[in-house]
């Protein structure tokens, strides 16, 4: 097993996840089987209980693991399927070690950070790194490990020590560290002191970076590269300049041009490694497809624009909807359109905002009315939901393409119940204590007393119902009778109200035929709601069908897209 550790210095949030994903993609283009692990040094067991505004989106895996958004990047770039084992947090490690201590596994010894926590981290990594994650169902060749936060943080110390020991445990030619650092520009000059200090700090912790990835606004000048190489005791070829690019999909190309594959080939002695010819050819095809994709991005200025209004409640932090954004990007590229994403705080669409801030109210409605389509994503809590219902009503009546995800589907059902079926008091038990007409109810098997991991989570089947051959969405799924998508919700459409919602087609239900999974209006350009989260399975080279259909409808190319999917 080869390990690539991607760590960071100076500041967090400088793109370690994209660099880790891009490095893995490049190794995969060589024909290697690649997996990824994310280490988050917070005490939470997982990301499930954190608000999106706190740490960005919570990404959900097939097995129901609620994890950091970077695992979504790994899956999208590498086209792999990860598990909850590929997400490591301080909370998970300490919980694991304490459980072992309670069982008496340490035979009465004093349990300490070193060696018990550090050994627990290494054992976890070695176990997770060997889990099959792609269609070969074989053990991976390379594991990319991203260490969250920055080196020097107190909470990162046990993981740094574990990585130092893992390098020794893995053996020579089997471990490589890429340290990502910031090269700021001050007064027009590229400053290297932050990177020098970052490398000094990581070396003082016992690690020695093999490659230094310098994040910078513009391309590094030769003098800057030489200075970093000299003071950080590496060769200039080991300094990888990662400057700002138009799209994150260009980063693999940038790294490849910087010679990172040449460096990794030498560090891992890959010339002595036998790769099956069919995987080599598969890797070459992935790279050809990726370059074709980036070329289409280069023509963005010449592409027709498609404007999508995202009506949400966490719009102040765009990472709260990262997978949604990426799914829209994948679909826009597939439709040969330039995506123009307009962010609308759902609260600004409500009449109370007209009284308190008429400017915000009128701007929000202007942005909604001038968009080509409306997307209402998932979320929790009451805030902004009346604005989302108003957006669903506008899209249904105008008519404009609409896609509702999870909460967005539930609110579309409430809107239809109120304004078409005459159930003026229709509501959700999540949003009010005792609605007169509880169209959305709490799922009966969910425990109301706990929060973490307490939802309908992970990959589940949805069956298209008989007589739904007309469905545009079903056609985008290649007319399959059953599909599998990832879920994350506590509430569902009340089955007692289905017969009263005449005209609202529940075209998809769960495998028992009890839960409403998909709604679609028949005589509408595109009005779809899904209880699951299709954005979790969207891939760069394989867009999610609900998102693809929605964007295609917004761009006026839905029929062509359906024809292409059916062929």
N, C-alpha and C positions, 0 to 999 in steps of 0.2 A: 504494500500500500504506500502510495506517495501522498504526502500531505503538503498543502500550500496554506500557510497561515497569512491572513490579511489583517493587519493591525493598523491602528491610527494614532497620530500624535497631533499636538497643537490644539485642534478643536475637533468636536464631533460633527457629524453631518456633512462630511466633505466628499461623500461618494464611495465609501468603502464597499457598500453593497453592489453598486454597479461595476466597480473594478473587479470584485470577486466574481460576479456573474460573468463578466466579459472574459476574464481569465479562464474560467471553466469552459465557456463556449469555445475559445480558441483551442484548448486542449482536446475538446470533443471533436473539432474539425480535423484533428490528427487521427481520429479513430479510437481514442481512448474513452473508456467508460468513466463518467465523472459524477460525483455526488457532492453535496454541500451540507455543512453544519453551521448554525448560527449560535454564538454564545452571547447572551445578554446578562450583564452582571447585576441585574436588579433582583430584589428579594421575592417578587411575584413568582408564583409557580409557573404561570403562563400569562399571555397577554389578554386573556378573556375578560378580566374584570376592570381593565384600564379603559378610560374614556378615550375615544378617537382623538380628541383635542390634547390628550396627555402625551400619547406616544405614537400617534398616527393610527392607521388602519390595523385592525386585528384580522389577520389572514387565517383562513380555515383550511385544513388539509383533509384528505380522503378519510382518515381515521378519526376525524373530529378534533384533532389537535388545534388549539387556538394559539397562534404563534405570531412572531414579529413579521412585519410587512416585507422584510428582506427575503424571507423564504419564498414569497410570491415572486420576487425578481429571479431567484434561482430556478424556480419551476418554469417561468415564462421563457427565460433565456436558454435553459438547458433541456427543456421539454422532458422533465423528469417528474416523478411523483414521490414526494418526501413524506415522512411520518413524524409524529410528535417526538420521536427519539432524536430527530435531527435538530431539535430546538433545545438548547441547554440554558437554564437560568440558575442563578445562585440559589433561588428557592428550591428548584428541583434537586440540585446537588445536595444541599443541606438536608432536605427531606429524605433523600435516599440514604445518606450516611446515618442520620438519626434513627431511621427505621432499622437499619442493620445493627446499630448499637443497642436498640431496644430488644432485638432478637438474641443478642449475645454473640453476634458474629465476630466481634473483636476480642473475644475470650478474656474479658476483664481489663483490657489495656486502656490507658488514657486516650481518648479520641481527640485528635488535634487537627488543625488545618493542614499541617505537614506531619505525617504523610497521608492521612486518611481522606481529607478533602481533595488534595491534589491527585492522589491515586484514583479517587472516585471519578474525577474529571477525565483523566486519561483512559480509564476503563470504559467510560461512557462513550468517548470519542471513538475508540477502537471498535467498540461493538456497533455503533451507529454507522460508522464509515463502511462497514462490510454489508450493510443491508442492500439488496438489489433495488434500484430505483427507476430503471428504464425497461424498454420492451425486450431486452436480452434476458432479463431476469437473472443476470449473473452478478457476481461480486464486482463492485467498481474498481477501477485502477487508481484513480486519484480522488482525494477528498479535499475540497476547498473549505477551510475553516475561517469564518469571519468573527473576529473578536470585537464586540460592540464597545462603545465608549472610547476613551483614549488611554493610552499607556500612562501610568502615573496616578490614575484614579485609585482611591483606597479600595473600592469594591472590586477592582480588576486584579488586585495583587495575587490572589490564589490562582487565578487563571493564567497569569503571566508565568508564575512558577511552574504550573502544570505544563505549559507549552515548552518551557525550558527543558523540563524532564522528558516530555514527549519527543523532542528533537533527538535526545540521546537514546530514548527507547526505540524510536523508528529506525535509527541507524544512518550511516553515511549514505548520501545520494538519495535519501527518501524524504527529506524535509526541506522546505523552502519558505522563507518569510518575505512577504512584500509589506513594507511599511509605508502607509499613505500619510503624506504630510503637506502642509499648506505653504505655498510660496506667495506671500502677499506682495502687492505692488503699492509702494508708498512714494509719492512724489515722482512717479514715473520710473522708479527703480525697483527691480525684482529683489526682494530681501530674502537672504538665505539663512539668517540667524535662527528663525523659528524651527527650520528643518534641522539645523545643526544641533540645537538644543533637544529636539525630539529624539534624534538618533542617539545622542549622548544618554538620554534618560532610558531609552529602551535597552541600550547596552548595559547600563548600570543595573538593570533588572535581570541580566543574564542572557538576553537574546541578542542575536546579531543578524540584522536584516540582510538578505541577499540582494534584494532589489528595493529601490526607493522610488515610489510613485509620487511625483510632485504635482499636486493640484494647483493650477494657476489659471489666471484669467486669460492670458495670451500664451503663445508658444514661448518656451524657455529659450533665452539667447544662449549662445555657446559659452559665454563667460559665466553665466549662472550655473550651467551644468557642470563646468569644470570646477567651480568653487565648491559646489555641493560634493562632488566626487572627492576632491582633495581633503576637505575638512571632515567628511564622513567616512573616509578610508574605503572607498569603493572605486571601481573603474567607471569612467563616463558612460560606458554602455549599460551599466547597472542603474543608471538614473533614468527613469521612465517619466517623460513629461506628459501629463494628462491635462491639457488645456480645455477650456470651455468649447463645446461644439453645439451645433444646432439641435441635435437630438441625442439622447442617450444611446440610441441604436447605432450611432457612429463610434462609440467608445471601443468596441472590439476591433474595428478597423484601425483606430488610432493606436491601440496597444500593439497590434500586429505590425504596423509601420515602424513602431519604436523598437522592434526586435525582441519583444518579450518571449515569443516562442523559441527563438534561438537561445536565449538565456535559460529558459526552463528545460530545453532539450539537453543543454550542457550540464545543468545542475542535477538533473535526474538521470543523466546518462541514457537518454531514451533511444539513442542510436543502437543500443544493445538490447532493446525491448522489442519483442515480436508482436505485432498488431495484426489480427486477422484481416485479410484483404477486403472482405465485405464491409468491415467497419471502417477501413480506410476510405473506401469509395463512398460510404454513407456520410462520413465526415466531410469529404470534398463536396458532396451535394448540399449539405447543410451550409457550407461556406458560400457556395454559388448562390443559393437562395437568399442568404443574408446580404450579400453584396448587391443583389438585385433589389432587395428591400431598401437598402440605404441609398441606392441610386434614385429610387422613386422619391425618397425624402429630399434629395438634392433638388428635385424639380418642384418642390413645394410652392415656390413663388408663382409657378405657371399653372398650378392646379386650381380647379374651381373649389370654392370654400363651402363647407357645410357647417352651419351654426347650431350648436346644441345648447339648450338651457338646462343646467343641472340645478334642480331646486332641492336644496338640502338644509340641514341644520348645523353642520360642522364646517361651513364654507370658509371660516377664517384660517383653517389649516388644511390645505389641499391634500396633504398626505393622508387625511382621514378617509379619502376616497381614492387611494392610489390605484387599486385594482380596477376600479370603475374607469378612471382616466386611461389606464393602459388598454383596457378592452375597447374603449372608444377609439384610441389611436390605432389599434390593430385593425379595427373594422374600417376606419377612414382610409387607411392605406390600401386595404383590400378593395375599396370602392374607388380608388384613385382620386381621393378628395383630401383637401387640407382641412384639418379639424380646427374649428373656432369654438372653444368651450367657454360659455358664459356662465359665471357663478351667480346664483341668486339665493340669498338668505330667505328661506321660506317664511320667516316671521314678517318680512317686509311686504308680503303679498296679502297680509291680513288687514282688515278694516281698522283695527286699533292703531296700526302704524300710520294710517292716513291722518288720524287725530294727533298723534304725537310727532310724526316726522313725514309730512306729505311729500317731501323731496324723495326720501327713500322708497316710499310707496309707489310713486309714479315712475321712478327709475326702474324698480323691480318689474312692474307691469309692462313697461316699454320693452325691457329686455326679453320678457317672456313672449310678448306678442310679435316681436320681430325675429324670433328664433325659428329655425326650420323644424324643430321637434323638442319635446320635453321629456326629461328623464328625472324620476324621483327615486333616489336610492334608499337603502336601508337606514335604520336608525332606531333610537329608543327614546321614550318619554314624550310628553305632551307638546313641548315647545315647537312651534312652527307647523304643527300638523294641519291646522285649518288653512294655512297658506298652501300646503301641499294638496289638500283636497280641492282648493280653488284652482290650482294649476291643472289637476286631473280633469276638472270640469271644463276648463278652457280648451284643453287638448281634445277632449271627447266631442265637444259641441262645434268646434270651428270648421272642419276637423283637422287636427294636426297629429303627426306621429307621436305616440306616447309609449314609454317603457317604464313600468313600475317594478322595482326590485324589493322583495320582502315587505317592509313597511309600505313601500310605494304601491305594491299590489293591494294590500289591505285597505289603504286609504282610497284607492280607485274603486274598490268594492263598496265602501261606505258612501262615496260620492254617487255611485250609480243607485244605491239603495235609497238615498235621500231624494235625488232629483229625477229618477225615472220610475222607481217602484213605489214612490209615495211614502216611504218610511222616514219621515222627517226627523225622527229622533234616533236614527241609526247611528251607532257608535261602536267603540272598542272598549273593553274592560281595562285595557292598558291605559287609556286616556281619561276615563272617568269611572267612578266607583260602581254605579249601577245604572247603565244606560237603559232606556226604555226598550230599545231594540238592539240587543248585543249581537251585532253582525260579526264582530271579531271577538273571540273568546280565548282564555288561557288554556293551553293544552293540558288535558286532564292528568297526564302522567308526570308533569313537571313539578318538582318540589319547590314551593314558593319560599321556603326558609333559607335556601342557600343561593349563591350567585355563581361561583366559579365552576365552569364546565357543566352548568345546569341548563342546557338548551337541547333542542333537536339539532345535532351536530353531525357533520361529515357527509360522505357520499351516500346518496340514497336513490332509489329507483322512482321514476315518474312514468306512469303509463298513459299514453294518449287514448282517449275514449273512442268508442265506436261512432261512426258518422262524423268524424272530424277531418276527413281527407281534404276538406276545403281549406283547412288552416294553413296560413302562410308560414307560421312558425314551425309546424310539423314538417312542411316541405323543406325548410332550411335545415332540419334535422334528418334530411334524406328519407323522410317518410317512415322512420323507424317506429315500431309500435311502442318501444320503451326506451327511455334515456336515463342517464345517471348524472346527477348534478350535486353540488355541495350545499348543505343547509346550515343555517344558524338563526334560529328563532324560537320564541316561547309562545307565540300567539298564532292562531289560525282562524280561517273562516268558519263561522258557526254552521255545522251541517244542517241544523234545524231550519235555516233560512234559505237554503238553496232553491227550493221550489218557489219561493216568493221573489227571487231575483230573476224574473223572466226576461230573457233577451241577453243576459250576461252568460256567455258560454264558458263553462268550466271544462276546458278541453283536455286537461291533464290532472290525474289524481295519483295518490300514492299507491303502493303495491297492494294495499288492502281495499282500495276504492273508497276510503273514508275521508281522506284529507284533500282539500282543494289545492292543487299545485300550480295550475296555469289558467289564466283567463284570457280570452281574446274576443274582441267584437268583430262580427262577420262583415258588416257593411261600414267599414272604416278603413282609411288608408293604412293604418297600423296602430292598433291599440292593444297592447299586450302587458300583462302583469304576471310575474313569476314569484312564487314563494321562496324559491331557492336563490342562491347567489351565483349566477353563471359567470361572473367576472373572475371567480377563483380558478376556472378551468380555461380561460382564454389564453391563447399562446400567440407569440409574435407572428409565427407562420401559419397559425390555425385559429382564426378569430372565433369567439363565442357566437353561436347561432342567434340568440336573442339580440345581442348587441349588433351583430352584422345586419340582421333584418331591420332593426331600428334605424341605424345609420343609413342603410341603403334606401329606406323609405324617406328619410329626411333629404337625401341627395337625389331622389327621383329615379332611382335605378333598382327598385325592389324586384320588379319582375325579371330583369336580367340576372340579378343575383340569385333568385330562386331557380331560374333556368340552369344557371351554372352549377348550383348545388344538386340539382336533380340529374344532371348529366353524368 
